[in-house]
Amino acid sequence: MRIIFCLTVLVSALSASAQVPAHLLSAIHKTETGGKLGAIKGDNGAALGPFQIHKAYWQDATEFDKSIGGTYADCANYNYSVRIVNAYMARYAKKYLASGDFESVSRIHNGGPQGHKKSATLPYWEKVKQNLHP
């Protein structure tokens, strides 16, 4: 019983460390949709919601954290989308979250798991940086 409790505490601590800080979420939200809420569609209908989540991003996140559930259409909901972003970053940007490397986190959000290595995501980071207020 004691081992299970310790493992539960450890898993909770690791999950908490993979959370995207509120001020970074806010900056990404402002960059993606100007802070708008709802079923906003972008990228010619390929992205949805306040964080402009693509279906493949949603699939990666819900595959990584099966407890999220829901459907892709739920990405129109802000709180649901935050869970998706956190799961995606826990999967692909955990070490960057832990080190406070918000540039890499932002660029992964924009360009996928290897987005932090793509020069095409540099202008996106500059926009996020302008919206980033601790």
N, CA and C of each residue as an Amber inpcrd file, in Angstrom:
protein
   402
   0.8220000  -1.1920000   0.0000000   0.0000000   0.0000000   0.0000000
   0.8660000   1.2560000   0.0000000   1.9180000   1.2410000   0.8050000
   2.8170000   2.3910000   0.9050000   3.5050000   2.6480000  -0.4350000
   3.8820000   1.5990000  -1.1520000   4.5350000   1.7390000  -2.4480000
   3.5890000   2.3790000  -3.4530000   2.3520000   1.9480000  -3.4740000
   1.3640000   2.5160000  -4.3920000   1.1810000   4.0020000  -4.1080000
   1.0820000   4.3570000  -2.8310000   0.9310000   5.7620000  -2.4630000
   2.1270000   6.5720000  -2.9620000   3.3390000   6.0670000  -2.7430000
   4.5480000   6.7770000  -3.1640000   4.5920000   6.9430000  -4.6810000
   4.2200000   5.9040000  -5.3960000   4.1820000   5.9870000  -6.8560000
   3.1540000   7.0030000  -7.3210000   1.9930000   7.0270000  -6.6680000
   0.9530000   7.9930000  -7.0180000   1.4510000   9.4150000  -6.8030000
   2.1190000   9.6580000  -5.7010000   2.6640000  10.9890000  -5.4080000
   3.7250000  11.3580000  -6.4450000   4.5890000  10.4180000  -6.7920000
   5.6340000  10.6660000  -7.7710000   5.0460000  10.9930000  -9.1330000
   4.0720000  10.2110000  -9.5890000   3.4360000  10.4580000 -10.8780000
   2.7510000  11.8190000 -10.8800000   2.0880000  12.1680000  -9.8030000
   1.4300000  13.4760000  -9.7020000   2.4590000  14.5950000  -9.7790000
   3.5660000  14.4380000  -9.1160000   4.6150000  15.4650000  -9.1360000
   5.2040000  15.6160000 -10.5300000   5.4280000  14.4990000 -11.2090000
   5.9650000  14.5680000 -12.5620000   4.9690000  15.2120000 -13.5120000
   3.6880000  14.8950000 -13.3630000   2.6660000  15.4870000 -14.2150000
   2.5780000  16.9780000 -13.9800000   2.6390000  17.3970000 -12.7220000
   2.5370000  18.8130000 -12.3970000   3.7020000  19.5890000 -13.0020000
   4.8900000  18.9780000 -13.0410000   6.0470000  19.6830000 -13.5820000
   5.9380000  19.8720000 -15.0960000   5.0690000  19.1340000 -15.7430000
   4.9180000  19.2340000 -17.1890000   3.8160000  20.2140000 -17.5900000
   3.3200000  20.9720000 -16.6280000   2.2670000  21.9340000 -16.9310000
   2.8690000  23.1800000 -17.5800000   2.1910000  23.6890000 -18.5980000
   2.6140000  24.9320000 -19.2300000   2.1770000  26.0790000 -18.3150000
   3.1040000  26.9620000 -17.9390000   2.7390000  28.0660000 -17.0510000
   1.6300000  28.9370000 -17.6500000   0.7900000  29.4690000 -16.7840000
  -0.3730000  30.2580000 -17.2210000   0.0230000  31.4280000 -18.1130000
   1.1280000  32.0900000 -17.7970000   1.4980000  33.2520000 -18.6140000
   1.9790000  32.8320000 -20.0080000   2.5350000  31.6470000 -20.1440000
   2.9140000  31.1620000 -21.4750000   1.6700000  30.7270000 -22.2400000
   0.7450000  30.0420000 -21.5610000  -0.5310000  29.6920000 -22.2130000
  -1.2320000  30.9500000 -22.7220000  -1.2530000  31.9820000 -21.9070000
  -1.8930000  33.2350000 -22.2920000  -1.2200000  33.8420000 -23.5210000
   0.1080000  33.8270000 -23.5500000   0.8410000  34.3870000 -24.6870000
   0.5710000  33.5970000 -25.9710000   0.5290000  32.2770000 -25.8690000
   0.2320000  31.4450000 -27.0370000  -1.2020000  31.6940000 -27.5030000
  -2.1190000  31.7750000 -26.5630000  -3.5290000  32.0460000 -26.8780000
  -3.6610000  33.3840000 -27.6020000  -3.0110000  34.4190000 -27.0950000
  -3.0660000  35.7410000 -27.7340000  -2.4470000  35.7000000 -29.1220000
  -1.3590000  34.9550000 -29.2590000  -0.6840000  34.8540000 -30.5490000
  -1.5550000  34.1120000 -31.5620000  -2.1890000  33.0420000 -31.1180000
  -2.9820000  32.2150000 -32.0260000  -4.2910000  32.8780000 -32.4610000
  -5.0150000  33.4770000 -31.5270000  -6.3670000  33.9650000 -31.8530000
  -6.6530000  35.3640000 -31.3180000  -5.6280000  36.0510000 -30.8600000
  -5.8550000  37.3680000 -30.2770000  -6.6250000  37.3000000 -28.9700000
  -6.6300000  36.1000000 -28.3530000  -7.3280000  35.9210000 -27.0870000
  -8.8010000  35.5710000 -27.2420000  -9.2340000  35.2850000 -28.4600000
 -10.6390000  34.9270000 -28.6870000 -10.9240000  33.5160000 -28.1860000
 -12.1700000  33.2890000 -27.8530000 -12.6190000  31.9820000 -27.3760000
 -13.6160000  31.3840000 -28.3580000 -13.8060000  30.0710000 -28.2620000
 -14.8150000  29.4040000 -29.0690000 -14.2380000  28.5900000 -30.2050000
 -15.1140000  28.2470000 -31.1290000 -14.7850000  27.3490000 -32.2390000
 -14.1420000  28.1030000 -33.3980000 -13.0970000  28.8220000 -33.1080000
 -12.3800000  29.5970000 -34.1170000 -11.6170000  28.6230000 -35.0070000
 -11.7800000  28.7940000 -36.3050000 -11.0630000  27.9370000 -37.2470000
  -9.9790000  28.7420000 -37.9270000  -8.8310000  28.1170000 -38.0920000
  -7.7030000  28.7620000 -38.7550000  -7.0100000  27.7950000 -39.6800000
  -5.9520000  28.2540000 -40.3050000  -5.1990000  27.4300000 -41.2640000
  -6.1350000  26.7660000 -42.2680000  -7.0060000  27.5800000 -42.8650000
  -7.9800000  27.1020000 -43.8650000  -8.8510000  25.9750000 -43.3280000
  -9.2510000  26.1060000 -42.0530000 -10.1380000  25.1280000 -41.4420000
  -9.4370000  23.9410000 -40.8090000  -8.0980000  23.9060000 -40.8640000
  -7.3480000  22.7570000 -40.3350000  -7.0370000  22.8720000 -38.8470000
  -7.2390000  24.0520000 -38.2590000  -6.9370000  24.2590000 -36.8360000
  -8.1910000  24.7700000 -36.1370000  -8.3310000  24.4250000 -34.8600000
  -9.5670000  24.7250000 -34.1380000  -9.3020000  25.2690000 -32.7470000
 -10.1060000  26.2420000 -32.3530000 -10.1530000  26.7050000 -30.9790000
  -9.1530000  27.7860000 -30.6220000  -9.1480000  28.1600000 -29.3420000
  -8.3220000  29.2640000 -28.8610000  -6.8160000  29.0720000 -29.0710000
  -6.3670000  27.8180000 -29.1410000  -4.9470000  27.5330000 -29.3350000
  -4.6500000  27.0240000 -30.7450000  -5.6640000  27.0590000 -31.6150000
  -5.5140000  26.6180000 -33.0030000  -4.8630000  25.2390000 -33.0960000
  -5.5370000  24.2770000 -32.5020000  -5.0470000  22.9090000 -32.4270000
  -5.4440000  22.1370000 -33.6830000  -4.4580000  21.5000000 -34.2880000
  -4.6980000  20.6430000 -35.4520000  -5.0900000  19.2520000 -34.9580000
  -5.7590000  18.5090000 -35.8100000  -6.2450000  17.1900000 -35.4090000
  -5.1070000  16.2480000 -35.0020000  -3.9960000  16.2830000 -35.7170000
  -2.8590000  15.4050000 -35.3840000  -2.3040000  15.7500000 -34.0000000
  -2.2740000  17.0150000 -33.6440000  -1.8210000  17.4730000 -32.3250000
  -2.7590000  16.9160000 -31.2650000  -4.0530000  17.0500000 -31.5060000
  -5.0630000  16.5160000 -30.5800000  -4.9050000  15.0050000 -30.4170000
  -4.7050000  14.3050000 -31.5320000  -4.5360000  12.8500000 -31.4710000
  -3.3010000  12.4700000 -30.6550000  -2.1960000  13.1740000 -30.8690000
  -0.9760000  12.9180000 -30.0900000  -1.2320000  13.1130000 -28.6000000
  -1.9100000  14.2060000 -28.2600000  -2.1600000  14.5300000 -26.8500000
  -3.0800000  13.5120000 -26.1940000  -4.1610000  13.1440000 -26.8670000
  -5.1160000  12.2080000 -26.2660000  -4.5790000  10.7830000 -26.2590000
  -3.6700000  10.4680000 -27.1540000  -3.0060000   9.1630000 -27.1220000
  -2.0460000   9.1000000 -25.9290000  -1.3650000  10.2170000 -25.6670000
  -0.4150000  10.2920000 -24.5600000  -1.1300000  10.2820000 -23.2110000
  -2.2150000  11.0460000 -23.1010000  -2.9910000  11.1150000 -21.8580000
  -4.4220000  10.6800000 -22.1510000  -4.6430000   9.3970000 -22.0410000
  -5.9480000   8.8170000 -22.3770000  -7.0710000   9.3060000 -21.4570000
  -6.7190000   9.8790000 -20.3100000  -7.7460000  10.3630000 -19.3790000
  -8.4650000  11.6070000 -19.9080000  -7.9190000  12.2480000 -20.9250000
  -8.5450000  13.4650000 -21.4600000  -9.8730000  13.1400000 -22.1320000
  -9.8830000  12.1140000 -22.9660000 -11.1200000  11.7410000 -23.6550000
 -11.6070000  12.8410000 -24.5880000 -12.9070000  12.8220000 -24.8470000
 -13.5020000  13.8550000 -25.6890000 -13.2880000  13.6050000 -27.1640000
 -13.6550000  14.6230000 -27.9350000 -13.5100000  14.5720000 -29.3880000
 -12.7260000  15.7980000 -29.8430000 -12.2880000  15.7750000 -31.0740000
 -11.5430000  16.9100000 -31.6180000 -12.3660000  18.1940000 -31.5330000
 -13.6540000  18.1040000 -31.7060000 -14.5290000  19.2900000 -31.6360000
 -14.4530000  19.9710000 -30.2710000 -14.0840000  19.2290000 -29.2400000
 -13.9680000  19.8030000 -27.9000000 -12.8300000  20.8200000 -27.8020000
 -11.9570000  20.8490000 -28.7840000 -10.8620000  21.8250000 -28.7900000
 -11.3760000  23.2600000 -28.8990000 -12.6500000  23.4340000 -29.1810000
 -13.2500000  24.7750000 -29.1810000 -13.3560000  25.3160000 -27.7570000
 -13.3420000  24.4310000 -26.7720000 -13.4530000  24.8130000 -25.3670000
 -12.0700000  25.1520000 -24.8080000 -11.9430000  26.3090000 -24.1920000
 -10.6490000  26.7710000 -23.6710000 -10.0370000  25.7790000 -22.6730000
 -10.7860000  25.3840000 -21.6540000 -10.2340000  24.5050000 -20.6170000
  -9.8280000  23.1400000 -21.1670000 -10.6180000  22.6190000 -22.0970000
 -10.2730000  21.3520000 -22.7270000  -8.9720000  21.5260000 -23.5270000
  -8.8800000  22.6300000 -24.2510000  -7.6850000  22.8900000 -25.0630000
  -6.4380000  23.0190000 -24.2080000  -6.5630000  23.6100000 -23.0210000
  -5.4210000  23.7020000 -22.1120000  -4.9410000  22.3040000 -21.7520000
  -5.8650000  21.3900000 -21.5070000  -5.4860000  20.0060000 -21.1980000
  -4.7510000  19.3700000 -22.3750000  -5.2150000  19.6670000 -23.5910000
  -4.5700000  19.1310000 -24.7920000  -3.1500000  19.6830000 -24.9170000
  -2.9970000  20.9960000 -24.7550000  -1.6660000  21.6120000 -24.8490000
  -0.7440000  21.0270000 -23.7810000  -1.2320000  20.8990000 -22.5630000
  -0.3960000  20.3450000 -21.4880000   0.0310000  18.9090000 -21.7770000
  -0.8830000  18.0950000 -22.2950000  -0.5360000  16.7070000 -22.6180000
   0.4800000  16.6500000 -23.7550000   0.2880000  17.4730000 -24.7650000
   1.2070000  17.5030000 -25.9070000   2.6030000  17.9100000 -25.4460000
   2.6510000  18.9170000 -24.5860000   3.9450000  19.3840000 -24.0950000
   4.5770000  18.3930000 -23.1190000   3.7550000  17.6940000 -22.3490000
   4.2950000  16.6430000 -21.4760000   4.9260000  15.5410000 -22.3200000
   4.3740000  15.3390000 -23.4930000   4.9000000  14.3020000 -24.3860000
   6.1620000  14.7560000 -25.1250000   6.1500000  15.9900000 -25.6330000
   7.2250000  16.4210000 -26.5240000   8.1450000  17.5130000 -25.9730000
   7.7470000  18.1850000 -24.9170000   8.5500000  19.3350000 -24.4620000
   8.8090000  19.3210000 -22.9620000   8.7360000  18.1670000 -22.3430000
   8.8680000  18.0810000 -20.8850000  10.1800000  18.7030000 -20.3870000
  11.2720000  18.3900000 -21.0480000  12.5600000  18.9260000 -20.5770000
  12.6430000  20.4340000 -20.7830000  11.9640000  20.9500000 -21.7970000
  11.9790000  22.3970000 -22.0320000  11.0960000  23.1200000 -21.0110000
  10.0090000  22.4900000 -20.6230000   9.1830000  23.0510000 -19.5520000
   9.9600000  23.0730000 -18.2430000  10.6420000  21.9770000 -17.9580000
  11.3930000  21.8640000 -16.7050000  12.5070000  22.8970000 -16.6150000
  13.1000000  23.2360000 -17.7550000  14.2130000  24.1930000 -17.7490000
  13.7530000  25.6340000 -17.9930000  12.4450000  25.8190000 -18.2350000
  11.9380000  27.1680000 -18.4790000  12.2430000  27.6940000 -19.8720000
  12.4930000  26.7910000 -20.8060000  12.7970000  27.1680000 -22.1900000
  11.4820000  27.3750000 -22.9540000  10.8950000  28.5520000 -22.7690000
   9.5960000  28.8510000 -23.3710000   9.6780000  28.9990000 -24.8820000
  10.8400000  29.3410000 -25.3910000  11.0070000  29.4180000 -26.8370000
  10.7710000  28.0410000 -27.4610000  11.4380000  27.0220000 -26.9330000
  11.2720000  25.6740000 -27.4900000   9.8440000  25.1840000 -27.3450000
   9.2220000  25.4430000 -26.1920000   7.8330000  25.0270000 -25.9710000
   6.9260000  25.6810000 -27.0100000   7.0850000  26.9760000 -27.2190000
   6.2560000  27.7150000 -28.1710000   6.4590000  27.2090000 -29.5900000
   7.6990000  26.9730000 -29.9360000   7.9970000  26.5230000 -31.2930000
   7.5160000  25.0950000 -31.5320000   7.5150000  24.2520000 -30.5060000
   6.9470000  22.9050000 -30.6270000   5.4340000  23.0020000 -30.8020000
   4.7950000  23.9110000 -30.0720000   3.3480000  24.1090000 -30.2540000
   3.0510000  24.4800000 -31.7100000   3.8650000  25.3280000 -32.2680000
   3.6340000  25.8240000 -33.6240000   4.0670000  24.8510000 -34.7150000
   5.1670000  24.1370000 -34.4830000   5.7590000  23.3510000 -35.5650000
   5.8370000  21.8570000 -35.3470000   5.1930000  21.3610000 -34.2850000
   5.2000000  19.9270000 -34.0390000   6.3700000  19.4960000 -33.1650000
   6.5060000  18.2010000 -32.9580000   7.5140000  17.6730000 -32.0340000
   8.9400000  18.1700000 -32.2870000   9.2720000  18.4570000 -33.5190000
  10.6100000  18.9680000 -33.8580000  10.5720000  20.4590000 -34.2150000
   9.4860000  21.1250000 -33.8590000   9.3040000  22.5280000 -34.2080000
  10.3700000  23.4530000 -33.6830000  10.9580000  23.0950000 -32.5490000
  12.0050000  23.9320000 -31.9590000  13.2860000  23.9350000 -32.7910000
  13.3660000  23.0320000 -33.7610000  14.5390000  22.9410000 -34.6360000
  14.2890000  23.5520000 -36.0150000  13.0540000  23.9950000 -36.2590000
  12.6790000  24.5160000 -37.5750000  12.7870000  26.0410000 -37.6070000
  13.5370000  26.5440000 -38.5860000  13.6770000  28.0020000 -38.6960000
  12.3320000  28.6720000 -38.9840000  11.4070000  27.9470000 -39.5830000
  10.0850000  28.5090000 -39.9040000   9.2870000  28.8930000 -38.6570000
   9.6650000  28.3500000 -37.4800000   8.9260000  28.6760000 -36.2550000
   9.5380000  29.8510000 -35.4880000  10.6460000  30.3880000 -35.9650000
  11.2750000  31.5240000 -35.2900000  10.3780000  32.7630000 -35.2700000
   9.7330000  33.1240000 -36.3890000   8.8310000  34.2880000 -36.3380000
   7.6600000  34.0800000 -35.3660000   7.1950000  32.8500000 -35.2480000
   6.1210000  32.5520000 -34.2910000   6.6030000  32.8430000 -32.8700000
   7.7980000  32.3930000 -32.5310000   8.3440000  32.6540000 -31.2040000
   8.4340000  34.1590000 -30.9390000   8.8280000  34.9290000 -31.9280000
   8.9250000  36.3830000 -31.7430000   7.5570000  36.9670000 -31.3860000
   6.5030000  36.4620000 -31.9920000   5.1470000  36.9220000 -31.6740000
   4.7460000  36.5080000 -30.2510000   5.0350000  35.2660000 -29.8960000
   4.7040000  34.7900000 -28.5420000   5.4640000  35.6290000 -27.5220000
   6.7290000  35.8680000 -27.7820000   7.5760000  36.6280000 -26.8690000
   6.9870000  38.0250000 -26.6070000   6.4310000  38.6410000 -27.6470000
   5.8120000  39.9680000 -27.4800000   4.5760000  39.9070000 -26.5710000
   3.9140000  38.7600000 -26.5290000   2.7130000  38.5790000 -25.7090000
   3.0080000  37.9750000 -24.3400000   4.2620000  37.6520000 -24.0910000
   4.6520000  36.9580000 -22.8660000   4.8630000  37.9450000 -21.7210000
   3.9950000  37.8310000 -20.7220000   4.0880000  38.6830000 -19.5310000
   3.9530000  37.7860000 -18.3070000   5.0250000  37.7280000 -17.4820000
   4.9640000  36.8530000 -16.3000000   3.8930000  37.2660000 -15.3010000
